[in-house]
Structures are given as C-alpha cells and as structure tokens.
C-alpha cells in the first residue's frame, strides 16, 4: 500500500511539470491617432563666405525661400550643427548677410530653418 501511495505521489509531482501553462500574451499598446509631428527642417541655402573677425557670413539662399531679417537659422555640416546665424538686412540677389550668433559655421555648411 505504501508503495502504491509513493508511486501516485511521484507521478503527480512529475505530472505537474508535464502540463505547462501557455506564456502570457504580450500587451498591445495603442498610440493615440493625433500625434504631434515635429516640423522637418527646411533647407534655405548654403554658407558661401565666412568672416570670423567681424562674425558674419554670406548665405546663398534658395529663391523659393525668402529670408526675412532677424530670422534665426541653423548651420549644419555632415549632420552636426556648427552654428546659429541671424539673417541681416543686406542682400544682393540670392545672397544675404547673417550675423554669427553661436558656433563657428564654415564655408559650404547647409543652412536650415
């Protein structure tokens, strides 16, 4: 009788490991439909001349993007921000002057809004 009871207990104990429960299902997180999308930077020109002594640059702008005096723009080279400039009043054709506010922009840097 003891042997039979021991055999039933052994089978029951091993039997628990045979019946594994299913892994829990992952929870689905629903994102709201109205998400704020950051404004994509717009290319407005290229730095053509840099005057480091007087801290200004000449930007050759796109004709499609008028540059208003006082507008702050970012100078970017190889995906890295090199400086911030502020558009000045002087302009000749597609070229406008801009004061260097921060950083050290170089000739050839792209200028973004």
SULBEL-V378801 format. One record per residue. N is the residue number from 1. RES is the residue in one letter. OMEGA is omega in whole degrees, -180 to 180 (999 if undefined). NEAR is the number of other ideal C-beta (glycine too) atoms within 12 Angstrom. D_CENTER is the distance of its C-alpha to the mean C-alpha in whole Angstrom. Layout:
n: [N | N]
res: [RES | RES]
omega: [OMEGA | OMEGA]
near: [NEAR | NEAR]
d_center: [D_CENTER | D_CENTER]
This chain:
n: [1 | 2 | 3 | 4 | 5 | 6 | 7 | 8 | 9 | 10 | 11 | 12 | 13 | 14 | 15 | 16 | 17 | 18 | 19 | 20 | 21 | 22 | 23 | 24 | 25 | 26 | 27 | 28 | 29 | 30 | 31 | 32 | 33 | 34 | 35 | 36 | 37 | 38 | 39 | 40 | 41 | 42 | 43 | 44 | 45 | 46 | 47 | 48 | 49 | 50 | 51 | 52 | 53 | 54 | 55 | 56 | 57 | 58 | 59 | 60 | 61 | 62 | 63 | 64 | 65 | 66 | 67 | 68 | 69 | 70 | 71 | 72 | 73 | 74 | 75 | 76 | 77 | 78 | 79 | 80 | 81 | 82 | 83 | 84 | 85 | 86 | 87 | 88 | 89 | 90 | 91 | 92 | 93 | 94 | 95 | 96 | 97 | 98 | 99 | 100 | 101 | 102 | 103 | 104 | 105 | 106 | 107 | 108 | 109 | 110 | 111 | 112 | 113]
res: [X | X | X | X | X | X | X | X | X | X | X | X | X | X | X | X | X | X | X | X | X | X | X | X | X | X | X | X | X | X | X | X | X | X | X | X | X | X | X | X | X | X | X | X | X | X | X | X | X | X | X | X | X | X | X | X | X | X | X | X | X | X | X | X | X | X | X | X | X | X | X | X | X | X | X | X | X | X | X | X | X | X | X | X | X | X | X | X | X | X | X | X | X | X | X | X | X | X | X | X | X | X | X | X | X | X | X | X | X | X | X | X | X]
omega: [179 | 179 | 179 | 178 | 178 | 179 | 179 | 179 | -180 | 180 | 180 | -180 | 178 | -178 | 180 | 180 | 179 | -177 | -180 | 177 | -180 | 178 | -179 | 179 | 179 | 178 | -179 | 179 | 180 | 179 | 177 | -177 | -178 | 178 | 178 | 179 | 178 | 179 | 180 | -180 | -177 | 178 | -179 | 179 | -179 | 177 | -179 | 180 | 177 | 174 | -177 | -180 | -179 | 176 | 173 | 178 | 172 | -180 | 173 | -174 | 173 | 178 | -177 | -177 | 178 | -178 | -179 | 179 | 180 | -180 | 177 | -179 | 178 | 174 | -177 | 177 | 180 | 177 | -179 | 179 | -179 | 180 | 175 | -179 | 177 | -177 | 179 | -178 | -175 | 177 | 177 | -177 | 180 | -177 | 176 | 176 | 178 | 177 | 176 | 180 | -175 | 175 | -179 | 177 | -180 | 177 | 179 | 178 | 176 | -177 | -178 | 174 | 999]
near: [7 | 8 | 9 | 10 | 11 | 12 | 13 | 14 | 14 | 13 | 14 | 14 | 12 | 12 | 12 | 12 | 10 | 10 | 9 | 8 | 9 | 6 | 6 | 6 | 7 | 6 | 6 | 6 | 6 | 7 | 7 | 7 | 6 | 6 | 8 | 7 | 6 | 6 | 8 | 8 | 17 | 19 | 21 | 32 | 37 | 29 | 36 | 26 | 22 | 29 | 18 | 15 | 7 | 14 | 21 | 25 | 40 | 32 | 44 | 28 | 34 | 20 | 13 | 11 | 22 | 17 | 33 | 18 | 17 | 15 | 27 | 23 | 41 | 32 | 38 | 27 | 22 | 11 | 11 | 15 | 21 | 27 | 32 | 26 | 41 | 28 | 32 | 27 | 16 | 17 | 20 | 15 | 12 | 19 | 24 | 37 | 29 | 43 | 28 | 33 | 22 | 17 | 23 | 21 | 39 | 23 | 21 | 20 | 36 | 32 | 42 | 32 | 26]
d_center: [74 | 72 | 71 | 70 | 68 | 66 | 65 | 64 | 62 | 60 | 59 | 58 | 56 | 55 | 54 | 51 | 49 | 50 | 48 | 45 | 43 | 40 | 36 | 35 | 32 | 29 | 28 | 25 | 23 | 23 | 20 | 20 | 21 | 19 | 16 | 14 | 11 | 9 | 11 | 9 | 10 | 14 | 16 | 19 | 21 | 21 | 23 | 26 | 28 | 27 | 30 | 29 | 33 | 32 | 28 | 28 | 26 | 27 | 25 | 26 | 24 | 24 | 27 | 25 | 23 | 25 | 24 | 26 | 27 | 25 | 22 | 19 | 17 | 14 | 16 | 14 | 15 | 14 | 10 | 11 | 12 | 16 | 17 | 18 | 21 | 23 | 25 | 28 | 31 | 33 | 32 | 34 | 33 | 29 | 29 | 28 | 28 | 26 | 26 | 24 | 23 | 21 | 20 | 22 | 21 | 23 | 24 | 22 | 19 | 17 | 17 | 14 | 15]
